[in-house]
């Protein structure tokens, strides 16, 4: 039996549950994957949030942004240097959402 015959048998198996996957489902999975795996330099993180590198480093020290440990390299005096630090996309997104001001809280 050839592989094509196997494929036909699998396709004709009606006992298997069928799940409809939408484009929105695919986009959601891609977004989650990117947020879990993408890392930014402090400069890139600053560009995303519209903040300076020093502000980004302060946010990391305050625990408001998460740095990926495997990229942190000790610099002078044992402190982590900003050139080796990487910020997780997940923490950037969480911080971005936390600073959004809702319209009912706006003042003129």
N, C-alpha and C positions, 0 to 999 in steps of 0.2 A: 504494500500500500504506500502511495506517495504522500509527501507532506501536504499536497493540495487536497488529497482525500481526507486527511486528518482535519484540515481546516474546515472543510465542508461539514464533517461530522460535528465539529464543535459548534459551528454556526447553526446547525439544525437541532441542537439539543435544547428543547423547550423547557427542560426542568430548571435551567439556570434562571435566577431572577434577573430582570433587566432594569437597569437604572438609567434614567435619562440625565445626561450631564449637559448643562447649559454653558454658554459662553461666560456668563456671570460666575458660575462655579469655577471655571478654569481661571478667570481673572483673580478670584479670591485666593485660590491655591497659589498662584504665582506671587501675589502680593505678600501672603504669609511667608512664603519661601524667601523672598527678597528681604523682608524685615528681619527674619531670623538669621540670615547669612551675610548680608551686606555690611561692610565696615567703612567708616569715614575717617579721614585724618581730621585733626582739630580745625584746620583751615576749611576743609570741605564742609564740616559740620557747621562752622560759623556762617558759611555762605548759604546753607540750607535754612538756618534760623535767622539770618540777618544779624548775627552777633560777631564780636571780635574773638580772636583765638584766646585771648586772656579770659574772656567771659566763659567760653566753652570749657577751658581748663578749670575755672572756678566751679562751674556746674558739675564737672566730674568730681572735684574734691568734695562738694556738698552732697554728692550722691544723687543728684537730679538727672545725670546722664551716666550711662554705664560704659566703662572702657573694657575692651577685650584683653584679658590678662596675657594671652599668649603673644601679644604684640608689644606689650609694655617692656621697655628695656631701661634698666637703671642708668641714670646719667650722673652728673656731678653730685657728690654727697649722698649717693644712694637714691636720689629723687628720680622719678620717671620723667624722661625727656618728652617734650611735646612732639618731636619728630617721629618717635616710634609708637606713640599712643594711637589707638584706633577706637572710635566710638561706634557702638552698635546702632544700626538703623532703627531697630525696635525701640531703643531708649529715646532716640531723636523724635520718633513719631509720638511716643507717649508724652514727651515733654511738650511738643508742639500742640498736642490736644489739650494739655493741662493749662496752657497760657491763653487759650482762646477766650475772648470776652464775649459773652452772650449779649445780644442786642438789648435785652431788658436791663442790663447793668451799665449800658452806655450813658455817659453824661455829656451834656452840651457845653 
